[in-house]
């Protein structure tokens, strides 16, 4: 174990250097490469990269849901331009290739505990990919003999993801395993029960994505919830490392760079007004744990697409600041999925079938997220006592989505919610200077990266930024 701890920072930096070589990999990965890393090394790398992929996707989607806004006018992502996110695409595929290699090695070794954990991460990474791009290469993508892999439908991939999570749960319950993860699992330290709860939590999340479809099964969602997280202690997250910038929490790095005038992490006026009382008439006590006041002593966001205007580079707008909860320190945890999110999933699924359960889950989601951020108990109670928050007479999907929007701050899941909810947040509007091709509509997916256009165009479906992922029905 001491040797592992000594080697860990070196292994992490090495793995990041490999993944950062974007042109090294686009889609095709050979899972049977005889030079594959040992199973422990694959576990280290895939747990790290799974969490980093959450941030990579969130760094884009946080502009779409207006958690972030660019300090510069008409920046591509901020105004829904036709941007290529090839780095994110490659990073997810690279990690999927490593996960397939890990699963294959675990099966050859007779180590279902390893393969079960890997399947949970594989389903999660596929979810990140599909919910960003829609239909993607999957069934042929990891065959080294197929240079132009076919695209699989996003609904078929979801079916595979749900099946994968079921397999993972069974494998992690195996009585015997030739090897079991420990310190090489950077997320849960080899805790199989924690991974099992995570598999059920992800199952609840993905089943809840069907909310617009006739096949939506509220009871199936609630059954998954019942087997998933039971407190903040169960959260699917990873703490980072203080050794070097490459292994520090990436949101912390955004805040550090912004403080050094490499501008980024500016908060949108949408999320700031959501928190500061401007939109809903109630001050959310989480605001001073998420951001800082300006030099004028107020909370002030930036209009998406408009840039900072005459505001200075520092001090005039609210930003993701060093020391705030999500950028508190180099070793801060980065959340993939939380108990608070799960409670809002439960609240949504229970609506119309068990209103009392829905309301109770809604309250618990608010309290859980506030407690996690470190809000004082008196402030939590005062916030809940405000009828804007707790009035049961008008309790419904709008209140749930209002609170979940904050509880999933910077997480890619917020964009999935925004599309399922048709961006119906109070005061939400398209960015200034929005890409005119969208005709004032909100973005529904991102385009395929340049690498696919260059190397796999024959297989690539023709899609626009307004075409929808299968679950985002009109």
Secondary structure, 3 states (H helix, E strand, C coil): CHHHHHHHHHHHHHHHHHHHCHHHCCCCCCCCCCCCCCHHHHHHHHHHHHHHHHHHHHHHHHHHCCCECCCCCCCCCCCCCCCCCHHHHHHHHHHHHHHHHHHHHHHHHCCHHHHHHHHHHHHHHHHHHHHHHCCEECCCCCCCCCCCCCEECHHHHHHHHHHHHHHHHHHHCCCCCCCCCCCCCCCCCCCHHHHHHHHHHHHHHHHHHHHHCCCCCHHHHHHHHHCCCCCHHHCEEEECCCCCHHHCCHHHHHHHHHHCCCCCCEEEHHHHHHHHCCCCCCCCCCHHHHCCCCCCCCCCCECCCCCCCCCCCCCCCCECCCCCHHHCCCCCEEEEECHHHHHHHHHHHHCCCCHHHHHHHHHHHHHHHHHHHCCCHHHHHHHHHCHHHHCHHHCCHHHHHHHHHHHCCCCCHHHHHHHHCCCCCCCCCCCCCCCHHHCCCCCCCCCCCHHHHHHCCCCCCCCCCCCCCCCCCC
